[in-house]
Amino acid sequence: MWPTSRLFCSLLSSSFNTNCISHNSGTLPAGKCQTAAMSVQVVAAKMAEVELKDVPTGKDLPAESPVTPTSEGKSLARNDPHEAGSSAATSPAAEPSAKAGEGSLGLLTPNPAKMPQASAMKRSDPQQNGGEAFVNRDGTVAEAPRMKKIQFADQKQEFNKRPSKIGRRSLSRSISQSSTDSYSSAASYTDSSDDETSPRDKQQKNSKGNGDFCIKNIKQADFGRREIEIAEQGKATGYGDEKLWWAAPTSLPRLLHPTAAVLMETLSALGAQCRWAACNIYSTQNEVAAALAEGGFSVFAWKGESEDDFWWCIDRCVNVEGWQPNMILDDGGDLTHWIYKKYPNMFKKIKGIVEESVTGVHRLYQLSKAGKLCVPAMNVNDSVTKQKFDNLYCCRESILDGLKRTTDVMFGGKQVVVCGYGEVGKGCCAALKAMGSIVYVTEIDPICALQACMDGFRLVKLNEVIRQVDIVITCTGNKNVVVREYLDRMKNGCIVCNMGHSNTEIDVASLRTPELTWERVRSQVDHVIWPDGKRIVLLAEGRLLNLSCSTVPTFVLSITATTQALALIELYNAPEGRYKQDVYLLPKKMDEYVASLHLPTFDAHLTELSDEQAKYLGLNKNGPFKPNYYRYENTSKTTSAPA
């Protein structure tokens, strides 16, 4: 039931002194039926205050008066004053609740405590099988019309059945999910009976007897397989046909989304032996992890991991007897950091690293600058197909999805500050502006700042607007962007969330103090309450909103996954000496190839250069069509891979 429905019911109850049952249904007939029932209940409650003089005569008595008893001797009004709002004339939909002593959806009758004594207005006639009659004002007796109760042949069998615990969960999912339940990434199916047990304490095996995985519940595999099949429809058709086969043990910590599962299965089809861990404690879809585990993949991930679980899963991913990774596919740099810290000797056999996040790329540059990067690394985050599609277009949609799922906020007229105007910030600002929000931008880069101004956004410092904004969104990839000083000055009800990477942008640790109260209102949504009663709404505990609280479009993930697969193939098959111990961008030709694979989805048709045109521009007819230094408005400086 929606919160507004509850408010509506409470208003009815207080106005009419009766019980009111409301239920949001996905079917129109049920909604009509319930509305009618509510109307009848309200009318019956008002009739309870009618005095004796208002009782109609036999001539004027309606054919189906709500105060008329049944012909079976069962009065529609119960004699128990505590159940005055209930009906004994049971309709099929109301019978279970009537038996439970609850207000039914049938006709309600007057409260006996408010009605005159029955003997003053009616009498029973035992000669009429318990039928009753009304006494008119002139003393004559008029027989009350008999009411027949409608019976359904299978009434008791159908409506008295109570669904089992599992049945209720399945039913609620198949009909609709409330706003409270729609928060999870892809509305992940979870079995509440398993929530109290850590997957680390379980011994699970798939149907083939393999137990080299650690997930929430292997029984969800069938459901996860259906989600993966849906994701396969949104991926590019063709990158799995790449004729660069290799047998590469690959360690992969990444968000476990159906499209990521398609990437994993594609790499396996190309000959790789993959082990997988999550890059975010909230990003795993448990049913997808189950489907991969059932398929024989070594997966160590579940939604809602603790910090200790997170590092334990990464360790299980790489530390296994008889297995040595020779490629790393990372998202955030945590796997690379863990191997450097715990197993540095593994890098002797690792041929390369592919990294797709701002934070992870930043860590790679730090290692390179310090002379500690001992293998080549491919910066997928700054490739055109990642920057322009995953970062910009994906975040443009997922920011609205994540905020709606978690807070049900209306964007029109809201004042929002977006910290950072890179590709992620651009996508967030464009979406919020289109919804009617008043958007401010903070930025350190004068070029990005000028872009924000030219796009119609006001450039400010955070401390200038922190008291007045309704929503704060961080998109920088930096640390301590929103510190305790700013959190203290926010207005009551301000929503705070992160669209950058990792959990360092919002100083969440400063909020875990004795004077502040944390109140969990739904999964991934916390109210942090100050002593004076002010509260802010913190989403995903400061972690990535679009991975934790919303779905990520399958098509956009397909673009990124294709880029990652080609980057892995390129690094693995490159001849010795092509790539040094540095950070590289994907070659321009491969960026264009990834884009071309996804054009058929839109029934798009590329124009081909004539020989004369190609000669005039000095280009190959088949590309690449832009020089390596052309960044499509991307200003980052990165070493380009050899063409």
Buried (B, 14 or more C-beta within 10 A) or exposed (E): EEEEEEEBBEEBBEEBBBBBBBEBBEEEEEBEBBEEBBEBBBBBBEBBEBEEEEBBEBEEBEEEBBBBBBBBEEBBBBEEEEBBBBBBBBBBBBBBBBEEEBBBBBBBBBBBEBBEEBEEBBEBBEEBEBBBBBBBEEEEEBEBBBBEEEEEEEBEEEBEEEEEEEEEBEEEEEEEEEBBBBBBBBBBBBBEEBEEEBBBEBEBEBEEEBBBBBBBBBEBBEBBBEBBEEBBEBBBEEBBEBEEEBEBBBBBBBBBBBBBBBBBBBBBEBEBBBBBBBBBBBBBBBBBBBBBBBBEBBBBBBBBBEEEBBBBBBBBBBEBEEBBBBBBBBBBBBBBBBBBEEBEEBBEEBBBBBBBBBBBBBBBBEBBEEEEBEBBBBBBBBBBBBBBBBBBBBBBBBBBBBBBBBBEBEBEEBBBBBBBBBBBBBBBBBBBBEBEBBBBBBBEEEEBBEBBBEBEBEBBEBEEBBEEBBBBBBBBBBBEBBEBEBBEEBEEEBBBBBBBBBBBBBBBEBBEEEEBEEEEEBBBBBBBBBEEEBBBBBBBBBBBBBBBBBBBBBBBBBBBBBBBBBBBBBBBEBEEEEBEEBBBBBBBBBBBBBBBBBEEEEEEEEEEBEEEEBEEEEBEEEBBBBEBEEBEEBEBEBEBBEE
